Amino acid sequence: MKRIIAPIAAILVLAAACGPTGTPEPSDRLTITVSILPQRTFVERIGGDRVTVNVMVQPGHSPATYEPKPEQLTTLARSAAYFAIGVPFEVVWLDRIAATNPEMAIIDTAQHIERVPVTGHYRVALGGRPPVEGEGRDPHTWLSPTLVKIQARTIYEALVELDPAHQAAYAANLERFLADIDALIADIESTLAEVSNRKFMVFHPSWGYFGDDFELEMIPIQVGGQDPSAAELSDLIATARTEAIKVIFAQPEFSTRAAETIAQEIGGRVLLIDPLAEDWLDNLREVGKTFAQVLGG
């Protein structure tokens, strides 16, 4: 009987360490902090039950102006890594975030992506000309499924470096996530296949990379965090009329006043779409359907 008791005891100890479902207890997981909600999806898809993910920018807040709460800085002290993505609040806060936990790895998940320069009210095509010093770069890389595939591999490499014992699980999770992204791309391409008007107007310039993926052209109202001047607003109204644009896209975190002004002038309407939704795959699939309905065939 003693030969049986010892293994059973060992199994019970292991089960207790893993929790009632066999998954690791929170204390055994990697604690990862990210900037925005879509990144939680990316890290959880690759990390699986080996990670616990904290998000800095909470729902309803803008990553352009967010200031971390004191309790979030406390949580950072327990994080193994911070996955940055290039949103504006990181410019001010990333050094302070790093200072809260000198042992924490800081990973720029968009490090292998060429971010598009933005000048005036238009994004400059990659390869069109050299970037101008101090020129803004479009940070919204998470809204391109193609670019998220690059970010997913960066996340995978970081998790393997932090936790090499579980490399095989991370690799399998990565492959499943990449397959889901490929299916998403195919779905959106099919949804937009018959769309003839490929230009859309949006208040905050979030959707440029999405447009790049699917041959759509974004016309932003706000650039660099600034609302348009009276002259710029007049030009945007004229552009909307010329391009037969009847819907101005906006997002929940920003005022819709300028968008509503343009919509009123063109006899159109304002429609909200959310670039920060956590359910990233379903959100982009629904955005593709919305564009197809609005832009028409």
Phi, psi and omega in degrees: 000328182297327180295332179277319184299317184298310177298321179299318178299319180296320179296319180297320178297317179296318179298320179296322180292329184268348181091172188294338182259003182086002178271156182298143172295153179309325182292341180265354183268161170283128173269120183241137174248138179233169183276314188230161187301317179304328179296330177301316177302314183299312184290320180291326178295324182271320182280336180058222183276010177269356185231149166241125189246126174256144182243133181283304184278111185278160181306139180090353180252156180261134175290354176283329188233006188294142172237120182302145177279154181305321181292333177289322177295327176294318179298325180301332180296342180257002185274140175280332182206153172243123178261104177276164180220357175099012179285157191302323185296337179294331181302319181278323194258345190296320177295321178292322177299315179297324182291337180290339183206088183301339180277348185283132175285140176247119183240123173276106185289348177256020187295334181260017182248134175275105183281139189282131174293150177236128178225137184057228180257017184223146174279141180270127181301137177300135182085353183288324177191163177294147179293148178271139180302132180083357181290141181292151176243140180288116184271356194277047185293339182286353180265005172253114176304324179297317181285332177293330175298322176293315179297322181299319179293324177295318178298315179303311181299321180293317180295321178295321178294323179285329189216068186297337182297338183247028181303319183297319179294317179297320180296317179296318178296319179299313182298321178294319180294316179298323177295320177294324178292319177300320178294321177299313180301315180298319180297314182292319177301318178295318181298322185265003189302324185264006181286126181262323177273107189263008180254139178222152181248135184222144182295294180266133190283064184272336198254020181295315180292325174300315177299320179300320181295326191238023174058044173245151181245121180273133172245105184273149175271312181260138177223136179062028180078006183251135172289157182290150172288173179300320180293318179294321178298319178297318178296320180294321177298317179297319178296317180299319179293316180299320184270006180056039179276127182241353179233130174253120180277140176221175179230156189299333187281352186238154173298143180256013187302309181295321178296320180292326177298314180294316181302318180297318183292331183257005181068033182247205182212163177259135180232130181273132167228147191249112177282353185248014181297140183288323181281077194298312183299308181294323181297313180292326177298317179290323177298319177301317178295321180296315177300318180299318180292320184284316184282331174073177182261000000 
